[in-house]
Amino acid sequence: MREIAFDTETTGFDFDKGDRIVEIGCVELHNHVPTGRTLRKLINPERAMGEGATKVTGITDEMLAEKPLFAEIADELMEFFGDAVIVAHNAKFDRGFLNMELARLGLDIVPEERWVDTVALAKARYPGAPASLDALCKRFNISLEARTLHGALLDAQLLADVYLELRGGRARAFSFDATEDGEEGARRKPARQRPSPLTPPLSEAEREAHRAFIETLGGENGPIWLQKAG
């Protein structure tokens, strides 16, 4: 199953009041485990960054001035999404901003049923406990050392780790789902073969005694499974 852990950074909190996306981060997942494939874009929002948004993200107007508009990266983003389920933390926020940007371009929005909200998953699993991304990373012992500022790709990577834990933990990534190097879930690694066969535990005398005993089973015609074999 293919999913995308997705995060946005924006000029402010209200897309319906003119705030825009300034950064997107995507992490591809296969069966809830990151494949290593990512997408990150800084975007010119065609408006000034809010002061609070700059403090949180470290992104300034000068950093965005020469970046592409959302219209210029929309096709690449939607191609990366494909038909995957989109995983977001507080999905209503990211969905609202993404669909606003798509609607501005006359493109199809991403319907609610394609989204998974990790806040809702966390609240269902740990009722009453903090459900912020930071709190969940601490709960699952996921390092926050690199998170001095909010960034869409870093947050999507942290989210991917949190999502894996919420879906059952890191045991999902063990050898049952291991694949050949360089392949993304195409096939499982073959089991390692012994360099030489094990020494038979029975002596030849014991084998003969066993065969003689088998021949006494099943009446005159012998064991039924030997009759079928013949």
ChimeraX attribute file (.defattr): number of C-alpha atoms within 10 A of each C-alpha:
attribute: neighborCount
match mode: 1-to-1
recipient: residues
	/A:1	10
	/A:2	17
	/A:3	25
	/A:4	28
	/A:5	31
	/A:6	29
	/A:7	29
	/A:8	26
	/A:9	26
	/A:10	24
	/A:11	25
	/A:12	19
	/A:13	16
	/A:14	13
	/A:15	19
	/A:16	10
	/A:17	8
	/A:18	12
	/A:19	20
	/A:20	27
	/A:21	23
	/A:22	27
	/A:23	23
	/A:24	23
	/A:25	23
	/A:26	29
	/A:27	29
	/A:28	24
	/A:29	24
	/A:30	16
	/A:31	15
	/A:32	25
	/A:33	21
	/A:34	21
	/A:35	15
	/A:36	11
	/A:37	12
	/A:38	18
	/A:39	17
	/A:40	19
	/A:41	18
	/A:42	22
	/A:43	24
	/A:44	23
	/A:45	22
	/A:46	15
	/A:47	14
	/A:48	16
	/A:49	21
	/A:50	16
	/A:51	12
	/A:52	12
	/A:53	17
	/A:54	18
	/A:55	12
	/A:56	13
	/A:57	17
	/A:58	13
	/A:59	23
	/A:60	17
	/A:61	17
	/A:62	11
	/A:63	12
	/A:64	20
	/A:65	15
	/A:66	11
	/A:67	15
	/A:68	15
	/A:69	17
	/A:70	25
	/A:71	14
	/A:72	11
	/A:73	13
	/A:74	16
	/A:75	12
	/A:76	12
	/A:77	17
	/A:78	12
	/A:79	9
	/A:80	17
	/A:81	21
	/A:82	13
	/A:83	13
	/A:84	17
	/A:85	18
	/A:86	26
	/A:87	26
	/A:88	26
	/A:89	25
	/A:90	17
	/A:91	19
	/A:92	14
	/A:93	15
	/A:94	21
	/A:95	21
	/A:96	16
	/A:97	21
	/A:98	21
	/A:99	17
	/A:100	20
	/A:101	19
	/A:102	17
	/A:103	12
	/A:104	10
	/A:105	12
	/A:106	9
	/A:107	13
	/A:108	9
	/A:109	14
	/A:110	18
	/A:111	9
	/A:112	12
	/A:113	8
	/A:114	12
	/A:115	20
	/A:116	21
	/A:117	15
	/A:118	25
	/A:119	19
	/A:120	15
	/A:121	16
	/A:122	23
	/A:123	13
	/A:124	11
	/A:125	11
	/A:126	11
	/A:127	11
	/A:128	9
	/A:129	12
	/A:130	14
	/A:131	20
	/A:132	14
	/A:133	19
	/A:134	17
	/A:135	13
	/A:136	23
	/A:137	18
	/A:138	13
	/A:139	13
	/A:140	13
	/A:141	10
	/A:142	15
	/A:143	11
	/A:144	14
	/A:145	6
	/A:146	8
	/A:147	12
	/A:148	10
	/A:149	14
	/A:150	18
	/A:151	21
	/A:152	24
	/A:153	23
	/A:154	19
	/A:155	26
	/A:156	27
	/A:157	22
	/A:158	21
	/A:159	24
	/A:160	26
	/A:161	21
	/A:162	25
	/A:163	25
	/A:164	19
	/A:165	21
	/A:166	17
	/A:167	14
	/A:168	10
	/A:169	14
	/A:170	14
	/A:171	11
	/A:172	16
	/A:173	14
	/A:174	8
	/A:175	10
	/A:176	10
	/A:177	15
	/A:178	17
	/A:179	15
	/A:180	12
	/A:181	8
	/A:182	7
	/A:183	11
	/A:184	15
	/A:185	15
	/A:186	10
	/A:187	11
	/A:188	13
	/A:189	13
	/A:190	9
	/A:191	6
	/A:192	6
	/A:193	7
	/A:194	7
	/A:195	6
	/A:196	6
	/A:197	7
	/A:198	7
	/A:199	6
	/A:200	7
	/A:201	7
	/A:202	8
	/A:203	9
	/A:204	10
	/A:205	9
	/A:206	11
	/A:207	11
	/A:208	11
	/A:209	11
	/A:210	11
	/A:211	11
	/A:212	11
	/A:213	10
	/A:214	13
	/A:215	14
	/A:216	12
	/A:217	12
	/A:218	13
	/A:219	9
	/A:220	8
	/A:221	11
	/A:222	13
	/A:223	14
	/A:224	12
	/A:225	9
	/A:226	12
	/A:227	10
	/A:228	7
	/A:229	6
	/A:230	6
